[in-house]
C-alpha cells in the first residue's frame, strides 16, 4: 500500500471519521536519465552563461526577471515572491486574485515608482514611524474535508480535474462512520464537493460515488475557476451555463 499523502477527517453533516488520502497514480514505471560524458561516463554539470556577454555567472548572482522586451527584464526580488506566495496561500480557491495596482502600458515601458516626498519637521518633534503591514491571514487548516455540496457528476467539467486520489478510513473505529458516509453518497448517486488544505493551499476536492462493498472512494482535487482559460473565439449562447458546477460556484 502506498504511503498516505494526507491524513485528516471526512465530515458529512454530524458524521465524521478519520481518513487518509492515497495517490491514485503511481510513478514506479517512470524512467529517468542523467546527462553524462560519453568518454568518461561521469555526470555533467551545467553552468550559467550570460546570453549577451557570454560570461559565466555564479549561482549567487542568479535572479528572476519578468520579460518586458527583447533582452529587457523586470527584476523580481525574493521578498516580493515570498509576499506573493503568502497571498496565494491565504486566499481561498473561490476568491479571485486582487488586481495589480500598476500595469505595464507597453512592452518597453516599465512601471514608474513615485519618488518619496521629503517633509521638514520642526525641531524637537519626533519622526512618526510607520507600522509594518500585518501579514495576510493564513487559511485555517483543521485537517477536515467537509462535504457541503452535492451535484450530478455530469455538471463537473473535466477541465477542473487536477489530481486523483483514494479516500480510505485509517482506523478501525472509523470504518462504521465511513460506511455511513459511503452509503449516503451511493444512495444519492451524486458527487460530493468539499475543501482540503494541501501544501498550505486550499483546494476544492470532489468525492465520487463508490460501491457499497468498497472501503475506498475515488476523489479528485480540482483546479479553481481562475485557473481555467475560457476560449472566447466563437461565443455561443448559454456558454456560461455549461461552464460546470465549480465554475458557477465561483462566478
Secondary structure by P-SEA (a helix, b strand, c coil): cccccbbbbbbcccbbbbbbbbbccccccbbbbbbbccccccbbbbbbbcccccccccccccbbbbbccccccccccaaaaaaaaaaaaaccccccccccccccccccccbbbbcbbbbbbcccccccccccccccccccccccccccccccccccccccccbbbbbbbccccaaaaaaaaaaaaaaacbbbbbccccccbbbbbbbbbbbccccbbbbbbcccccccccccccccccccccccaaaaaac
